[in-house]
C-alpha cells in the first residue's frame, strides 16, 4: 500500500511536467488551432537557458528561474512573429511542418554549442537530492519518502496553474486571450488585436515550457534530447481532451501515474510505451478525451 | 509551353504526355542504366540509398501529399519491412518471396494504424501514428528472439537465383528496378478511382464524404499502401546496411522522412524523388564542406540538423511546393521565356478555416 502511494507520488510529479507541456499545447491549439510539435524542444531550450544563466553568469536559482521564464517568453514571441505569422491562412499541415522544423532546428542549434551542447549537465538547484520522510519510526525507516525535487514540481505546478487561472479569469489580457481562442473574428470586431494576442499566447506557452524545463532538469539532467519527453505531453493532451485546460492537467497526471505504475508492476519496456498505449486506447474508445467537447467540422 | 491537341483517348491516359517528356525520361532511363560505369563505387552506393529512400518517400507522399494524412511513425513501417526480411532470410526464404512478405507485414501494420482512423482524423490521427511508431520501436527492441533486440541483427548475403546481389552494381540495378516499378505503380494508382478518392479526401474530407467516398476505408487503404512501400524499402535498406538495430528506426527517422517529402514538394511524385536526392547531396556537401569551416563550427555534431532545419523552414516559408515547385517555376520561365510574371504561382491566401463548431 505504501509502495503504491510512493509510486503515485513520483508518477504525479512527472505527470505534472507532462501537464505543463500539455498546457502549452492546449493554449496554442485553442488560440490558433496549431499543434506545436516543438513544445518539447522549447522545454529543452529552457533548460539550457537556465543552465547557462546559473553556471556562466552565476545567478542564484530563483533569479535564474525568472530570467529563464522571461527569455523563453521572448523566444516564443519571436518564433510566432518571425516564422508563423507569415503562414497565417495556410493549411494546418504547413504549420505543423513548420513547428517540426523549429524543433529539429532547435535541437541542431543546441548541439552546435562547442563542448556544451552534446554533454549532459546537472542543474545546480538548491534542493537537489533531498528527501522528506512522512510517517515511519524515527523518521528513517518505513513511511513515505518524498524527494524534494518531486515536491517542488508538484507545488510549482499547482502554483502556476492557480496563477494562470487568476490570469485568465480576472485580467483584461487573459479575457482577451479567451475571447480570441473562442472566436477570432468576433474578438477582432470587439477591438482585440488578435495577432498581438496570438503572439503573446506563444510567449506564454513558451514561458510555461521554460518552467517545465527547469523543473524537470534536476530529475533527467539537461541534454539536447530532453525534448523527447515533450512527446509524451501529446498523449496527456489527448487524454484530457485537446483544447481543455483542466483536461491537460488531469491528462498529464493520468499519464504520469500510469507510467510510474507500469514501470513497477509490468515487465521491462512497458514504462516507455505506457503513455502511447493509453492514448491509443483513448483514441479508439473516446477520441474527444475526458474533458473535450464534441467537435464537428462546419462546412 | 506545350499545348497538346488531343485526338485520341489514349493520349488522355498516356503516362508521358508529349515527345519532350518521352525524350527526357528515356534519357533519364539511359543514365540510370549507365550509372555503374560512370560513377565511383561510393557515389553509386549513395545513389542506391537515394533509390531506397525514394521508395519510402513515395509511400509517404501517397499518404501525406495525396491523402493529406500526416504520419509521424513511418520509421516503424520501415522497421517492420527490414526485420521481416532479416527474419525470413534467416529462415532460408528466397528474396522473391520474402520481399513481398516484408511489404505484406508492413502493410498489415499499416492497416492496424488505420484502425483509429475509423474514428479520428487530422491531428489526432498523426498523434496516433506517433504513438504507434514508438510502440513498434519498443516491440522491436523486446522481441529479441526475432530481432536481436538492441544488439542488432546481421543479414546474410543476398542471392537471387544463384546470382550474388551484394556487390554495388547488381544491388543498384535491383533497387533502381524496384523503385521504377513502384513509381509506375503509384502513378497508375493515382489515375484510378482509388487515387482520385485519395486526392478528394486531401482537399476536403466533408465534400469527399458527401460524394460517397468511404473515408475510413480509403484512409486505411492509403495507410496500408504507404506502409507496404515502406516495407519494401525497409527490406532493401536492411540488405544495404546488412546490420540493423532498432535505433535506426526511431522517431527522428520518421521526422526526417517527412522532411524529405516536404522539401521535395508535397503533392508531386517527382518530389518524392527530389527530396531524398537533395537530402543525400546536401549531406555529402556538408561532409566535404565542413573542413573549410572553422573547426569550432565545422566539427559540431549539430551542423547537419541545423542546416536541414533551416532548409525546411525556408522551404515551408518561401516555396510551399518544395523543390518540385521551384523546378516547375524555372521550367515555366524557360518555356514562355520573355513572358514570365512574378505572381504566376502566387499562393492564394485564405481566411483561417476553423475546425471548430461555432
Interface residues (C-beta under 8 A of the other chain):
Chain A: X33 X35 X83 X86 X87 X88 X89 X90 X92 X93 X94 X96 X97 X98 X100 X101 X102 X104 X105 X106 X107 X108 X109 X110 X111 X112 X113 X114 X117 X118 X183 X184 X224 X228 X231 X234 X235 X238 X242 X268 X269 X272 X273 X275 X276 X277 X279 X280 X283 X284 X287 X293 X295 X296 X297 X298 X299
Chain B: X64 X68 X70 X115 X116 X119 X120 X122 X123 X124 X126 X127 X128 X130 X131 X132 X134 X135 X138 X141 X142 X205 X206 X207 X251 X255 X258 X259 X262 X266 X296 X297 X300 X301 X302 X303 X304 X305 X306 X307 X308 X309 X310 X312 X313 X316 X317 X320 X347 X349 X350 X351 X352 X354 X355 X356 X357 X358
